[in-house]
């Protein structure tokens, strides 16, 4: 079990102040944009602010349950099929606009469950049918006790405490296998920003908590120095951040009832790059990822395992510039997923232009939504954003 702290982890981003992001392999050298700029999402490029050394501060929002730790089950009856967290190699990052680490020539088509799924693209079709196979229950199914929603959890990763915020459905059933979504914050952001929502996010966990309607367990990990550089990685070996994510997912599989065939990652900017890094390193575990205005900043290991992939990116992105960022990563997994190459669409107005890659391996849809706008997780504005609905449509097809 993870250790528990007396106080929740706070720090990182003031949502009304500077908003720091990274779009290189060296996050300490990157400039960012302001939260106000991101929230308004003007179609002209915004000027960058100075550096990633923003004063740490907490943000208000989701308050974790005061009953932190474990809860007792009134009944437990589920059989356990076991956990499917295999090992995957991970490695060195790519440089600006260049995908890296992919092992070409592989015919691997393995998905966590082999289920089929299809997209609803605006101008192309994708192979497969909507839906998934039977759930594969994790080791935590049927447990008499389980961790509650809370913000005082941590795991020891090679001698370093790595914290995270957990949120489980209010009516959690220990015999029902739930979808799991790991939400990564941006550079300068915090796990609390993701778990709380507000500011540049429409709601908790990139707006998906409300849409999930109790069907999903969410977790928000905290990056060291509010970043995800995956330090220590090589071309074939994962770094500390991927190891943290892998250990965290394994911990939740052991203590909660999770459907091992429906584990996802989502993030914005450097959180999007971390989602891409996990797709590269943990294709044996992840069902799919959603990367918003991301890139290769967290690295990518040699990989050949298909992972369903969804991306959003603005054509006027002044931080992770389009198409040098975002597009190479979705194209990378389009190739791994067996899809046919295609050009990105050309959006106009406030509506995105979304396309599904054609010919993808069954159960591995690959989708891109391009919009006119700057570096933001919530175009065209926080309250009117289409991103949560598009992301949920992609994830919930499984």
C-alpha positions as CSV (number, residue, x, y, z in Angstrom):
1,X,0.0,0.0,0.0
2,X,1.2,3.6,-0.6
3,X,2.3,5.7,2.3
4,X,-0.1,8.4,3.4
5,X,0.9,12.0,4.3
6,X,-0.7,14.2,6.9
7,X,-1.4,17.0,4.4
8,X,-2.2,16.9,0.7
9,X,0.4,17.9,-1.9
10,X,-0.1,21.4,-3.1
11,X,1.9,23.8,-5.3
12,X,2.7,24.7,-8.8
13,X,0.3,26.9,-10.8
14,X,-1.7,29.9,-9.9
15,X,-4.5,29.7,-12.4
16,X,-4.9,33.5,-12.6
17,X,-1.2,34.0,-13.0
18,X,1.6,32.6,-15.2
19,X,0.9,29.3,-16.9
20,X,4.1,27.4,-17.8
21,X,4.5,24.8,-20.4
22,X,7.4,23.0,-22.1
23,X,8.0,22.0,-25.7
24,X,11.6,20.6,-25.7
25,X,13.5,17.9,-24.0
26,X,14.8,20.5,-21.5
27,X,11.7,21.9,-19.7
28,X,13.8,24.3,-17.6
29,X,14.7,26.3,-20.7
30,X,11.1,26.8,-22.0
31,X,8.9,29.8,-22.0
32,X,5.1,29.7,-21.7
33,X,1.9,31.7,-22.1
34,X,-0.4,33.2,-19.5
35,X,-3.5,31.5,-18.2
36,X,-5.5,34.4,-19.5
37,X,-4.1,34.0,-22.9
38,X,-4.9,30.3,-22.8
39,X,-8.4,30.8,-21.5
40,X,-9.4,33.3,-24.2
41,X,-7.6,31.2,-26.9
42,X,-7.1,34.0,-29.4
43,X,-6.4,32.9,-32.9
44,X,-3.3,35.1,-33.1
45,X,-0.1,33.8,-31.4
46,X,0.4,35.1,-27.9
47,X,3.7,36.4,-26.7
48,X,5.6,34.1,-24.4
49,X,6.5,34.9,-20.8
50,X,9.8,34.5,-19.3
51,X,10.7,31.2,-17.8
52,X,9.5,28.0,-16.2
53,X,10.5,29.2,-12.8
54,X,7.0,30.3,-11.6
55,X,6.5,30.7,-7.9
56,X,4.7,27.7,-6.5
57,X,1.3,28.1,-5.1
58,X,-1.8,26.0,-4.5
59,X,-5.1,26.3,-6.4
60,X,-8.6,25.7,-5.0
61,X,-11.0,23.1,-6.2
62,X,-11.7,19.4,-5.4
63,X,-11.3,18.7,-1.7
64,X,-10.4,15.1,-1.0
65,X,-12.4,13.0,1.3
66,X,-11.5,13.5,4.9
67,X,-11.8,9.8,5.3
68,X,-8.5,8.9,3.6
69,X,-7.2,5.4,3.5
70,X,-9.4,2.4,3.2
71,X,-13.1,1.8,3.3
72,X,-14.9,-1.4,4.2
73,X,-17.1,-3.2,1.8
74,X,-20.5,-4.3,2.7
75,X,-20.1,-7.3,0.4
76,X,-17.5,-8.7,-2.0
77,X,-18.2,-11.3,-4.5
78,X,-16.1,-10.8,-7.7
79,X,-13.8,-13.5,-9.0
80,X,-10.3,-12.3,-9.9
81,X,-8.8,-12.9,-13.3
82,X,-5.5,-11.3,-12.4
83,X,-3.6,-8.2,-13.4
84,X,-2.0,-7.7,-16.8
85,X,0.7,-5.1,-16.2
86,X,3.6,-6.5,-18.2
87,X,7.0,-5.0,-18.6
88,X,7.8,-2.8,-21.5
89,X,11.0,-1.1,-22.4
90,X,11.2,2.7,-22.6
91,X,13.8,5.1,-23.7
92,X,15.3,8.3,-25.0
93,X,13.3,11.2,-26.1
94,X,12.9,12.7,-29.5
95,X,13.9,16.2,-30.6
96,X,11.6,19.0,-31.9
97,X,9.1,17.8,-34.5
98,X,10.8,14.4,-34.8
99,X,9.3,11.1,-33.6
100,X,11.7,8.6,-32.3
101,X,12.1,5.2,-30.7
102,X,9.7,3.3,-33.0
103,X,10.8,-0.2,-34.0
104,X,9.7,-0.6,-37.6
105,X,8.8,-3.7,-39.6
106,X,6.8,-5.3,-36.8
107,X,3.6,-7.1,-37.4
108,X,2.5,-6.9,-33.8
109,X,-1.2,-6.2,-33.4
110,X,-1.7,-7.0,-29.7
111,X,-4.0,-4.8,-27.8
112,X,-4.8,-5.2,-24.1
113,X,-8.1,-7.0,-25.0
114,X,-8.2,-7.4,-28.8
115,X,-11.5,-5.6,-28.9
116,X,-12.6,-3.6,-31.9
117,X,-13.6,0.0,-32.0
118,X,-14.5,2.6,-34.6
119,X,-14.4,6.4,-34.8
120,X,-16.8,8.9,-36.1
121,X,-14.6,11.1,-38.1
122,X,-15.9,14.1,-39.9
123,X,-14.4,13.2,-43.3
124,X,-13.0,9.7,-43.2
125,X,-13.9,6.3,-41.8
126,X,-12.0,3.9,-39.6
127,X,-12.1,0.2,-39.6
128,X,-13.7,-1.8,-36.8
129,X,-16.8,-1.6,-34.8
130,X,-17.7,0.2,-31.7
131,X,-17.3,-1.7,-28.4
132,X,-14.9,-3.9,-26.5
133,X,-14.4,-7.4,-25.3
134,X,-15.1,-8.8,-21.9
135,X,-13.5,-7.0,-18.9
136,X,-10.4,-8.4,-17.4
137,X,-10.6,-7.9,-13.7
138,X,-7.6,-6.6,-11.7
139,X,-6.4,-8.2,-8.5
140,X,-8.2,-5.6,-6.5
141,X,-11.7,-6.8,-7.6
142,X,-13.6,-8.3,-4.7
143,X,-11.4,-6.8,-2.0
144,X,-13.0,-6.2,1.4
145,X,-11.3,-2.8,1.7
146,X,-10.1,-0.2,-0.8
147,X,-8.5,3.2,-0.9
148,X,-10.9,6.1,-0.8
149,X,-10.8,9.3,-2.8
150,X,-8.0,11.5,-1.4
151,X,-4.9,13.6,-2.0
152,X,-2.5,12.3,0.6
153,X,-1.1,9.2,-1.3
154,X,2.4,8.6,-2.3
155,X,4.6,5.8,-3.6
156,X,8.3,5.3,-3.1
157,X,10.1,5.3,-6.4
158,X,13.8,4.6,-6.0
159,X,13.9,6.4,-2.7
160,X,11.8,9.4,-3.9
161,X,8.2,9.9,-2.7
162,X,5.9,10.4,-5.7
163,X,2.4,11.7,-4.8
164,X,-0.9,11.4,-6.5
165,X,-4.6,12.3,-6.1
166,X,-7.1,9.5,-6.4
167,X,-10.8,9.9,-7.2
168,X,-13.1,6.9,-7.3
169,X,-16.9,6.9,-8.0
170,X,-19.1,7.9,-5.1
171,X,-20.9,4.6,-5.3
172,X,-17.8,2.5,-5.9
173,X,-18.6,-1.2,-6.2
174,X,-15.6,-3.5,-5.4
175,X,-17.0,-6.2,-7.6
176,X,-17.4,-4.1,-10.7
177,X,-14.3,-3.5,-13.0
178,X,-13.9,0.2,-13.8
179,X,-12.2,2.1,-16.5
180,X,-9.0,3.9,-15.3
181,X,-7.9,7.3,-16.6
182,X,-4.5,8.7,-15.6
183,X,-4.5,12.5,-16.0
184,X,-1.2,14.3,-16.3
185,X,-0.7,18.0,-15.6
186,X,1.2,20.4,-17.7
187,X,4.7,21.9,-16.9
188,X,4.1,24.3,-14.0
189,X,0.8,22.7,-13.2
190,X,-0.1,20.3,-10.4
191,X,-2.0,17.1,-9.8
192,X,-4.5,19.3,-7.9
193,X,-5.1,21.5,-11.0
194,X,-6.1,18.4,-12.9
195,X,-8.2,16.8,-10.1
196,X,-9.9,20.1,-9.2
197,X,-10.6,21.5,-12.7
198,X,-11.4,25.1,-13.0
199,X,-9.1,27.8,-14.5
200,X,-8.3,26.7,-18.0
201,X,-10.1,23.3,-17.5
202,X,-13.8,23.0,-17.8
203,X,-14.0,20.5,-14.9
204,X,-12.0,17.9,-13.0
205,X,-9.8,15.6,-15.0
206,X,-9.9,17.6,-18.2
207,X,-13.7,17.7,-18.0
208,X,-14.2,13.9,-18.0
209,X,-15.2,13.4,-14.4
210,X,-18.8,14.6,-15.0
211,X,-19.1,12.9,-18.4
212,X,-18.0,9.6,-16.9
213,X,-21.0,9.5,-14.6
214,X,-19.5,7.1,-12.1
215,X,-18.1,4.7,-14.7
216,X,-14.4,5.5,-14.2
217,X,-11.6,5.7,-11.6
218,X,-9.4,8.8,-12.1
219,X,-5.9,9.5,-10.8
220,X,-3.7,12.5,-11.1
221,X,0.0,12.0,-10.5
222,X,2.3,14.8,-9.4
223,X,5.5,15.5,-11.4
224,X,8.8,16.3,-9.7
225,X,9.3,20.1,-10.0
226,X,5.9,20.1,-11.7
227,X,7.3,18.5,-14.9
228,X,7.5,15.2,-16.7
229,X,11.1,14.9,-18.2
230,X,11.3,11.2,-17.5
231,X,14.8,11.6,-16.3
232,X,17.1,8.6,-16.5
233,X,15.6,7.1,-19.7
234,X,17.6,5.6,-22.5
235,X,16.4,4.5,-25.9
236,X,15.3,1.2,-24.4
237,X,14.9,1.8,-20.7
238,X,12.2,3.9,-19.1
239,X,13.0,6.8,-16.8
240,X,11.7,7.8,-13.4
241,X,8.4,9.3,-14.5
242,X,7.3,6.3,-16.6
243,X,8.4,4.0,-13.7
244,X,6.2,6.1,-11.4
245,X,3.2,5.8,-13.8
246,X,3.8,2.0,-14.2
247,X,4.0,1.5,-10.4
248,X,1.0,3.7,-9.8
249,X,-1.2,1.8,-12.2
250,X,0.0,-1.5,-10.7
251,X,-0.8,-0.2,-7.2
252,X,-4.4,0.7,-8.3
253,X,-4.8,-2.6,-10.0
254,X,-3.9,-4.4,-6.8
255,X,-6.2,-2.3,-4.5
256,X,-9.2,-1.3,-6.7
257,X,-11.4,-3.1,-9.1
258,X,-10.1,-2.1,-12.5
259,X,-10.8,-3.4,-16.0
260,X,-7.3,-4.1,-17.2
261,X,-8.4,-3.8,-20.8
262,X,-9.5,-0.1,-20.3
263,X,-6.6,1.9,-18.9
264,X,-6.0,5.3,-20.5
265,X,-3.7,8.3,-20.2
266,X,-4.6,12.0,-20.9
267,X,-2.7,15.2,-20.6
268,X,-2.1,18.7,-22.0
269,X,1.2,20.2,-23.2
270,X,3.9,18.3,-21.2
271,X,1.1,16.2,-19.8
272,X,0.3,15.3,-23.4
273,X,3.9,14.4,-24.0
274,X,3.8,12.2,-21.0
275,X,0.8,10.4,-22.3
276,X,2.7,9.9,-25.6
277,X,5.7,8.6,-23.6
278,X,3.4,6.1,-21.8
279,X,1.9,4.9,-25.1
280,X,5.5,4.2,-26.3
281,X,6.6,2.5,-23.1
282,X,3.4,0.8,-21.9
283,X,1.6,-0.4,-24.9
284,X,1.0,-3.7,-23.1
285,X,-1.0,-1.9,-20.5
286,X,-2.6,1.1,-22.1
287,X,-5.8,0.9,-24.2
288,X,-5.4,4.4,-25.5
289,X,-4.2,7.9,-24.9
290,X,-5.5,11.5,-25.4
291,X,-2.7,14.1,-26.0
292,X,-3.8,17.7,-26.1
293,X,-1.3,20.2,-27.7
294,X,1.6,17.8,-26.8
295,X,4.8,16.6,-28.3
296,X,7.9,14.5,-27.6
297,X,9.1,16.4,-24.5
298,X,8.9,13.4,-22.2
299,X,10.7,11.1,-24.6
300,X,9.7,7.9,-26.4
301,X,11.2,4.5,-26.2
302,X,11.5,1.9,-28.9
303,X,8.0,0.6,-29.5
304,X,5.9,-1.5,-31.8
305,X,2.7,-2.2,-29.8
306,X,-0.5,-0.6,-31.1
307,X,-2.3,1.9,-28.8
308,X,-5.4,3.8,-29.7
309,X,-4.4,7.4,-30.1
310,X,-6.4,10.7,-30.0
311,X,-4.8,14.2,-30.3
312,X,-6.0,17.8,-30.4
313,X,-3.8,20.7,-31.5
314,X,-4.1,24.4,-32.5
315,X,-2.8,25.7,-35.7
316,X,-1.7,29.0,-34.0
317,X,0.0,27.2,-31.1
318,X,2.8,29.6,-30.0
319,X,4.4,27.2,-27.5
320,X,4.2,23.7,-29.0
321,X,4.2,25.0,-32.5
322,X,2.0,23.2,-35.1
323,X,2.6,21.1,-37.1
324,X,6.1,20.4,-35.6
325,X,4.5,19.2,-32.4
326,X,1.5,16.9,-32.0
327,X,1.4,15.8,-35.7
328,X,4.6,13.7,-35.6
329,X,3.3,11.8,-32.6
330,X,-0.1,11.0,-33.9
331,X,1.5,10.0,-37.2
332,X,3.9,7.7,-35.3
333,X,1.0,5.8,-33.7
334,X,-0.9,5.8,-36.9
335,X,1.9,3.9,-38.4
336,X,2.3,1.5,-35.4
337,X,-1.5,1.0,-35.5
338,X,-1.4,0.0,-39.2
339,X,-3.3,3.0,-40.5
340,X,-2.9,4.6,-43.9
341,X,-1.0,7.9,-44.0
342,X,-3.0,11.0,-44.3
343,X,-2.7,14.8,-44.2
344,X,-4.1,16.8,-41.3
345,X,-7.3,18.7,-42.0
346,X,-7.5,22.5,-42.3
347,X,-9.9,24.0,-39.8
348,X,-11.7,27.3,-40.0
349,X,-13.8,29.2,-37.5
350,X,-14.4,28.0,-33.9
351,X,-15.2,24.4,-34.8
352,X,-12.5,21.8,-35.0
353,X,-11.8,19.7,-38.0
354,X,-11.6,16.1,-36.9
355,X,-10.4,13.1,-38.9
356,X,-10.0,9.4,-38.4
357,X,-7.1,7.6,-40.0
358,X,-8.3,4.8,-42.3
359,X,-7.2,1.2,-42.4
360,X,-6.1,1.0,-38.8
361,X,-5.8,-2.4,-37.1
362,X,-9.0,-3.5,-35.6
363,X,-9.5,-1.9,-32.2
364,X,-6.9,0.7,-32.6
365,X,-8.5,3.9,-33.9
366,X,-6.3,6.9,-34.5
367,X,-8.0,10.3,-34.5
368,X,-6.9,14.0,-34.8
369,X,-8.9,17.1,-34.1
370,X,-7.2,20.3,-35.4
371,X,-8.5,23.8,-34.4
372,X,-7.7,27.4,-35.1
373,X,-6.3,28.6,-31.8
374,X,-3.3,29.0,-29.5
375,X,-1.9,26.6,-26.9
376,X,-4.9,25.6,-24.8
377,X,-6.6,22.4,-23.5
378,X,-10.0,24.0,-23.9
379,X,-10.7,25.6,-27.3
380,X,-12.5,27.9,-28.2
381,X,-13.0,28.8,-24.5
382,X,-13.1,27.1,-21.2
383,X,-16.9,27.0,-20.8
384,X,-17.6,26.3,-24.4
385,X,-14.9,23.8,-25.2
386,X,-15.6,20.7,-27.3
387,X,-12.5,18.8,-26.2
388,X,-14.0,16.9,-23.2
389,X,-16.9,15.5,-25.3
390,X,-14.6,14.5,-28.2
391,X,-12.2,12.9,-25.7
392,X,-14.9,11.0,-23.9
393,X,-16.4,9.8,-27.2
394,X,-13.0,8.4,-28.1
395,X,-12.3,6.8,-24.8
396,X,-15.8,5.5,-24.1
397,X,-16.0,3.5,-27.3
398,X,-14.0,0.8,-25.6
